[in-house]
Amino acid sequence: MTELNDLPGVGPKTVEKLEDAGYAELMSLATASSGIIAAVADVGEGTATKIINAARDALDMGFENGLKALERRKLIDKIPTGSKALDDLLNGGLETQAITECYGAFGSSKTQIAHQLAVNVQRPKEDGGVEGSVLYLDTENTFRPERIQQMAEALGMDAEKVLENIYIARAYNSDHQMILAEKAKDIMKEKNIKLVIVDSLMAHFRSDYVGRGTLSDRQQKLNRHMHELQKLGDTFNAAIYVTNQVMSRPNVLFGDPTAAIGGHIVGHASTFRIYLRKSRQNLRVAKLVDSPYLPEGEAVFSVTNEGIKDQ
C-alpha cells in the first residue's frame, strides 16, 4: 500500500508537516486543494499540485465500471437502531460512508437515537454491531453518559467500556465545530471510529449568522463542513449521523408546515433524510424523506428506559 513518503517530492520533513496538519491519509491529501497543501507543507503551489496528483494516481481515483462500484458497496456496514421497523425503513440500519440526517421538533427523539447508535455500533458483529468506536460532536450539551449506561446495561454490555469508546467534544460556536470535524481524522483511524455524531448540526450556524445579509457566508461554511463530514465517512468507512432543528413555514396553509433548517446545502449533502415526529405516549414516527435508492416510507418505534425499541 502506498504511503505518504512513497509519493514523489515528499521527504521526511514534508511528511511530518502534512501529518501534523492532519493529512496523514492519502485520501485526505488527494481531496485537498493545492493552496492548503502548499501552506501546511511549506512548498510551492506547483509542488503541492504534483503531490496531490500523485496521491490521486496512487488511489486510482479515475472512472470505474458498475461492477467495481457494486464490489465497493459490499464494504459498507449497517448500524442497527434498536427498532426493526426503523432498520427496515433504512434497509438494515444506518449506512457507513453516508450522512444520515434526522430532523424534527424538540422531544422527537433525535438525540435518543444518537445515544442508541453510539451503543449499538460497539456491539459484536454477530449481534449486528460493527465493533467500532464513536466520535460525538456535542453542540447543545445534550450528551448524557447516564443514558448510555442505561442502554448498554439493557443490552448486557459493560457500560464503562461502552463509555470509554465514545470520544466527546463540546463545540462552542460554528468555527469550533468545523475545526473539530477537521481534526477528527487525527483520531479516526487510531481509535477505530465507525460512527460520527453531530448533535446538532445547525444550532451554532443558526445563532452565529443572524439575518439575510449573513446567509451567503453561513451557507458557504456549512457546505464546507458537510463535505468534511462526508470525507470522514468515505475515508474511514464510518457512518455520519447528524441531528437538525426545524422551522415552521408560514406559507404552508394545509399539511405539515415543518421544514429542516439549512436549506438546499444540507438537503443535497445528506444521503438519507429522516423526519421525526411525536405520536401518542412514548411512540415516535420516522418518515424517510429522501434516499438515493430507497422508497419513501414511515416506521413507528418507541422510546423506553431501555432505549429505542419497536412499538
N, C-alpha and C positions, 0 to 999 in steps of 0.2 A: 504493500500500500504506500502511495506517495506521501511523504511528509513535507513540512514547510522547507526544511533545509535541502530537500531534493530539487526544489524549484530553481531555475537558472537566475542568477543575480541575487539570490537570498543567502547571505552568510550568517554566521552565528550571532552577530550583533543585531542584524535586521530581524532575525527570528525572535530574539529576546524582546526587541521593541514591539514587534507585532503581537507576541503573546501577552506582553504587559498591557497592551491596548485592547485585549480581548479577541484577537484574530488568530487563535490557536488552531482553528479548524480550516481545512481547505474550502469548505462551503461558505464560511463567513467571509473568507478572503475573496472568493470568486464572485460573491454578490455585493462586494463593497465598491465604492466609487474611487477613481484614481486620485482624486483630490484628498480624500480622507486617508488613504494608504500613504500617499506622499507625505502628508503631515505627520502621521504617527510613526512612520518608519524613517523619517528624515532622509527621503530620497527625492529625486526629480520626478515630475509627473509622468515623463516618458518611461522611466524605470518602473514606476508604480503600475502603469498600464501593462508593461511586459509581464510583471509579476502576477497581476490579476488574470491576464490571458493564459499564462502557464498553469495557474490553478484551475481555470476553466477547462483547459485541454486535459489535465490530469483527471478531472471528474467526468469527462466526456459529456459535456452539457449541450450537445447538439440535439438533433431530432432523433426520435426513436419510433419504432412501429408500435401498433396497438398491443401486440403480444408481449412486448417488453414492459409496456405500461401495466398490463394485467399482472405480470410477474411481480412488479414493484408494489402493486396494490396488495399482494399477498403478505407483505411485510407489516401491513397495518394491523394494530391491535385494537381491541374494543374494551372499554372500561364499563362494567355494569353499573347501573344507577341504584340498584336495590329494588326497583319495581320492574317486573317482567313486562307489564303493559308499556311502560316508558321505554324499556330496552327494545321492545318490538317496534315501537314507533321510529326508533333510531337504527333499526336493522341490526340489533345486537348490543348497542351501547354507544358510549362516546368514542368517536374515532380519533386515533392518533393522526398526526400530520394534517389536522384540520382545526379551525376555530369554531367552537360551538358557543353561540350567544343565547343566553336566557334573559328575557326582559319581562317585566311585569311590575305591578304596583307593590308597595311595601306589604310585607306579610304574604307574598305569593310563593315563598319558599325557594327563592333563588340561592340564598346563602345556605339553606339546609341541604340543597343538592350539592353545593360546593363542598360542604363538610363530608357528606356521604361519599362523594367521589374521592376525596382525599384519603378516606379509609379503604375503599374498595380497590383502588389502584395498587395497594400494597398486598393484597391477598395473593396466595399462591395461584399459579396458573391453573392447577386442577380445580380450583374453586372459582374460576372465572376472572381472577385478577391478572396483573401483568408484572407483579413483584417489583414495582418501581417506587421511587420517592416523589415528593411533591414540593413545588415552589409556589408559595402563596403570597401574592401582592395584595396587601390589605389597604384599601384607600379610605374606608369608612369605619375602621375599628370594629369590624364585625366578626373577626375570627375568635372562636371560643374553644379553648382546649378541653373544657369540661364536656362540651358536646361531642368532641372527637372521642373522649373517654367512653361516653355512653354508647356511641355507635360501635366502637371497637369491641367493647365488652359484650355487646349484644351478639356479635359475630364470633365470640370466643377467641378474640385476638388479644395479644399483650398490648394494653393501652399505652404503656410507657414507650415501647418500641415503635408503635404507630406514630406517636407524637415526636419521637426522636427523628423520624424520617420525613417530617414536614418542616420545611425551611421558610419561615415567615419574615417578610419585610413590610414595614409600615411606610406607605408613601404619603408625604405631607402636602404635595402640590403636583401639578401635571408634569413639570420638568423633572421632579424627583421620580415620579412614576416611570417616565421614559428612560431615565438613567438606570433605574433598577432593571428594567426589561433588557437594556443593552448590556448590562453587567451580568445578566443571568447566565449567559453562555460560559462564564468562568467556572460555574459550579455544576452546570447541567450534566456534563459527562462524568465528572468526578463522583457525583452523588447519585448517578443513575436516575435522573429526574424524568418521569414519564407523564407528568401532569403539571401544567402551569395554570394557576387560577388567578384571575384578576377580578377582585370583588370590591368596588365595582369599577367598570371601565370608564364611565363618563363623569363621575362625581366631581373630580378635580377640574376636568376640562370645562365642565358646566359652570363652576364657580370662579375659575381663573379668567374666563373670557365672557364678559357680560356685554350685551348689546350687539347690534348687527354689524357695527364697524369692526369688531374683532373676529367675526365669523370666519373670514378667509384664513387668517392666521391660525385659528383654532383647528380648522379642518385640515390644513396642511400638516400641522404637527400630529394630529390624530391619525392621518393617513400613514405617516412615517412610523408611528407607534404600532399600528395594526400590522404593517408589513414586517416590523421587527419581531412581533409575536409569531407571525406565520413562519418566519425564517427559523425561529427556535423549534417550532413543531416539525418542520421539514428536516432540519439538521439532526435533531436528536430523536426523531420518531416519537414525539410527545404529543399528547392531547392538550389543546388550549381551551380552557373554559372561562368565558367572561360573562359577568352579570351586567345588566344595563338598566338604567332608570327609564321612566316613561313620562309622557306628557299627554294632555288631553287636547285633541284638535278641535278648535271652536267651530270649524266649518262643516263638521260632520253632524248632521241633524238626526240621522237614523243609523242604528247599529252602534257598534263599539267605537268610541272616539279615541281609544288608547293607541299611542304610537311610541315607538322606541326613540330615544334621544340619539343624536349622532348623524342623522341624515343618511345620504347615499354612501358616504365613506364607510360607515360601519356596516351598512346593508350589503355592499358589494364585497367587503373584506371577509365577512363572516361566511363560513362554509355552510353551517346549519344555523337557523334562527328558530328559537322556540319562545312562544308567548305563553306565560304562566298566569293563571288567574285563580282566585279563591272559589271554592264551591262550598257546600254545606259542611259544617263542623271542621274536621281535620282533612277533608278532601281537597285536592288541587287538580286543576285541568291543565294539561300541557298540549299546546297546539303547535305542530310543526308547520311553520310558515314558509320556510324556504330550505331547499336542499338541492344539490346538483343532480341527484338521481332517485330520491325517494318521493313518493306522493305526499301531498298534504294529508294530515290526519290528526286525530286527538287521542290522548290517553289520560285516564284518571288514576291518580295514585294518592296515597295517604302519607301524612307526616305524623309519626308516632314517637314515643320516648326512645324507641329502639332505632329510629331512623326512617329512611324512605322505604315504604312498603307498598304492596298492591292494596287496593281498597278492600 
